[in-house]
Each structure stands twice: as structure tokens, then as C-alpha cells.
Amino acid sequence: MERAGRVQGKVALVTGVAKQNSIGFATCKVLAEEGAALAIVDISDKVHGCAEALRRLGATVSSHTADLTEMDQVQAAVAEALRTHGRIDVLVNNAGMVVEGREEDFTDFPSMSEAQWDFGIAINLKTQFNVTRTVIEGMIERGCGRIVNVSSVTGPVVANPQESAYCAAKAGVLGLTRGLALDVAKHGITVNAVGPGWIDTGSTTEGERAGALNTPLGRAAHPEEVGRLVCFLASDEASYITGQLVVIDGGNTIQEYKGPSELYY
């Protein structure tokens, strides 16, 4: 007997899909393989190229551009998606970290400007509020829904220097996840977060690759591995899981020693 996809017949809205070698694109690919139709949103016009690539893989997908820090643009993009697909069953809040074409900001806190702080909070946390606030009413009306927020181990579990705004925002994503999970549980909606560690994407730096080699599993995760976790949390298989942070980091945050293994073992 052929197995039905884990999200067969669902419509998933995924934010932050501007690169094909990314968590966002890989998540879309997994969701489509598991039966979902997709609406993908990004500030960059490259979202349309990602949609074409997904169609070539057999996905049903619409693409939309919006600055997700601006509520009016979010509402317009979601309205377009609803006109195309009729409803949104799954929301994956993946957008964050950087804007396509702009370098990630590394600034230590004593040197950080108010504008830098506000931008870090806006791109990593406000975006998730804006999209969720726009989508949630439809889920409440239908009495069901799955929301998966992409947080990080950075912030909720560990921290890196020169990333205090990012840490604060990603920790805020976990707080949002837990608070929202309580508010909407009575409506049949689950809300969870994933906490990626070192992931091998197109923006991975040399330092991040070195860090990944020193995880217990000895490598970075493939983006598809994060996508499969997101898909699980978006499926009926995760129907009794809500308000949780699921860490996917190859065991990195459970080890005290993080240097080269040959120097310790």
C-alpha cells in the first residue's frame, strides 16, 4: 500500500525562501514531497526563482514578496496566498538572520546602536509576530492548524559573541512559541519551535564549518534534515506536541568540551 504523505492535502505558508541551498527551500521541498501545496514568501524577488525550482520538482507552489517587518505588506502577501490556495493549514516562520544581499551584522553590545538592535529584533522576532498574527485567525475559524517557528540553539540554549540582538530575538521566538501555544491550544492549533545548530547552507562560514566538525556527530546538518523535523511537527504525527523547542544540533549543546576530539579523548 502506498503511504500517504504526512501533510497530504495541506497548504503550507513558508517564509524566508530566497536561496535553494537553505533551510527554507529544503523545508519546502520536504513538505511538497509529503503532499503539501506551498505558498512561499520572501523580501527578495529570488523567491520567484525558488518557486520555479520547486515546480520543476513537482511542487504546487505560489510565490509572494513582502517585507515581513511591515504588517501591511504581510497582510497583502497572505491575502494573495489565500486567494490562490483558499486556506493556510501550516505556517513555517523561517525568515530571519539576514536579508538576502545584506551581510549579517556582528557587533558587540557596547558598540551596538539602537538601530542595529531594532533591526535584529525586527527581522528575527517581529517578522514571526506579523505573519502569525495575520494567519492565526483563519486557523482559529477552522479549529485546526500547525505553526512551526524556526528559532535556534543560539539564544534559547547557548550564545555567541557579537550576536546579542540575535540571541535576544531567537530566545524571544521560544517565548512567543510557548505563550502562543497556550493561547491557541483550545482551538486545535499546535505551536512548536525548532532549534538548529550548525547547518550546511549557502551562507555557512569557515568558522561555522570548523564548529560543525567538533560536534559529537562530526558534521553539520543537511538543510533537509531540518526540513524533515519541521514536516514532522507540521503533521498529525505531532498532534500532542505543543509549546516545545526541538533542538537539532548533532548533540553539540549537550557536550561540555567542544574542541578537537583528538586533544581530549
N, C-alpha and C positions, 0 to 999 in steps of 0.2 A: 504494500500500500504506500502510495506517495505521501510524504509528510507535508502537511500544510505549513506555510511559513509562520513564524512566531508572531508576526504583525500583519498577517494576511488581511487585506481589505481595509487596513488603517490608513489614515492620512497623517503624515508627519511633517511638521514645520521644523526646519533645522537652520540655525543662524550661524554665520561665520563660515561661509563656504566659498572661498576665493582661490584656493590652491588645491591641486589634485593630490599633492603629497602632504596631506594634512589630516588631522583628526576629523574635522568637519566632513571632508569629502569621503573619507573611509567609512565614517558612520552612515552617510547617505547610501553608500554602496551596499553595506550590510543590510540596512533597513529595506532597500529595494529588493535585494536578493531574498529577503524574508517576507516579501509580499506587500510592502507599503508603497503608496504613492507619496511623492515628495513635493514640498514647497520649500525652496532654499532662498535665503536672504543674506545679503552682504552689502556693505557700503560701496564695494568695488564693482565695477562693471564686469570684472572677471567672473562673477557669479554666473553670468550667462554662458561663458565657455565651459564652466564646470557642469552646467545643466546639459549642454550638448554632449559632453563626455559621458555623463550618466545615461543619457538616452541611447548612446551607442552601446551601452552595456545592457540595454533593455529596460531601463527605468522609466516610469511615468513621472515627469517632473516639470514643475513651473519654477521660474526664477524671478527674483524681485530685488530691487536695490533700495536701500534705506540707510540713513544714519541712525543707528539704533539708540543713540543717546538722545534723539529728538522724538518725543512721543507722537507728534503729528505725522512724521514720516513712518513710524512703526504702524500706526493705525491705518495709513494708506496701504502699506505693503500687506498687512494682514487682510484688509478688505479685498485686495486683489486675489490673494490666495483663496479666500473663501468663495469668491465668485468663480474661481476655477475648479475648486475641489468640493465645495459645499460645506465642509466642516474641517476641524483640526482635532484629531484624536490624540496625537503625541506631539509634545513640544520638547525640542532639544536646544537648550540655551548654551550654545557652544562659543559664540562670538566673544572675543576678549584678547587680552595680552597686547596685541599691536593692531594698528590699522595697516592694511595692505599698502605697501610702498613707503611706509614710515618706519624708521628704526625704533626698536624698543628702547625705552628710556631707563638708564641705570644712573641713579643719583642718590647719594647718601642723604639721610634725613636732615642733617644740619644745613645742607646746601639746597634743599628742595624748596621750590617756590609753591605758592598757593595754587597757581595754575597747573603745575605738574601734578600736585596731589589731586586736584579736582578731576583732571583728565584720567588719572589712574583709577580713581573710584568710578568715574562715569563709564569708561569703556569696559570695565570688568564686573561692575555690580549694577549700576543704573540700567545698563542695557538689558539685564535679566529681569529687572523690575518692569521696565517698559513693555517688553514683549509678553511677559507672563500676565501682567495686568490687562493687556489687550486681548489675550487668548482665553483667559480663565473663565469669563462669563459664559462663553459657548459651552465649555466643558461642564460647568455647573448646570446649565439648562438641560444637557443631555444626561447628566448624572453619571459621568464617567470621564476618565482622562488619565494620561500619564505625562508627567513632567520630569525631565532629566536635566539637571543643571551641571555644567562642566565647571567644577571647582579646580582644586589642585592639592597636592600634598603641601605645596608652598603656601603658607598662611595658616590653614587649619591644623597642620601636623608639625611642620618644620618651617624654616625661614632661610632666606639668602640675603647677604649684604646688598645694599643699594636697591632693595626692592620693597621698601616698607609700604608704599601705596598699594602695590600689587598684593602683598601679603595681607594687608587690611581688607582689600576688596574680596579676595578669594576666601578669607575667613568669613566675611560678610555673606558670601554666597551660601556657605554652610548654615549660617544663622537664618537667612532667608528660607532656605530649604526646610529647616526644621519648623519654623514658625508657620510657613505656608502649609506644610503637611498637616499640621493640627487644624488650621482654619478650613481646609477643604476635604478632610477625610470623610466627613458626613455626606459629602456629595459624590462619593465613589471615585475620588481622584487621589492618586499617589504622587508623591514628590520626593525624588531622591537626587543625590549628587554623586558624581564620580570624581575621584582624586588622582589624576595621572601623575606619575613621577617622570622619569626620563623617557621621552617618546621620540622615535627617529622620524622626524618630519623634515620638510624642506628648509625650515628655519633653525635646525639644530646646530649649535656652535661646537667648536672643537673641545671646549671645556665641558660641555654637556655630554659629548661622546665619551670623554675620559671618565666622567662621573658614572655613566651607564656601565662602563666596563667593570666598575668596582661594586656593582650591585651583587647580591647573592646569586642571581641568575646570570650574571656576567654579560648582560647586553641591555640595550634599550628596547622598549616595547615597539612593536609594529603598530601603526595607527589603527589597523583593522582589529587588533586585539582590544583596543579601547572601544571601537565601534561595536564589537560583539557584546561587550559589557553593557553599553548603552541600550542595545537592542533587547537584551535580557530584561533590563529594568523597565523598558517600554512595553513589555509583553505581559500576557496574562500569567506567565510563569512566575512573575514577581508580584502577584496580586496582593500579597500580605506583607510587602516590604514598603515602608514609607518613612520619610524623615531621616534617612541614613546617608552617611558618606561611605562609599565603597572605594577603597584605595587600590590602585593598580600601579604598582611600582617595583615589581620584581623582588619584593622584600627589603627594599633599600631603607625604609624608615624604621624597621624593627632591629636593625643591626647598629651596635654602638660604634664599632670600628669600620670606617669607610675608606681606608687606604688600600693600596695594592695587597692582595691576599698573600703574596709570597713574602711580604715583610712581617706577617703576623702569624700565619699558620705553619 
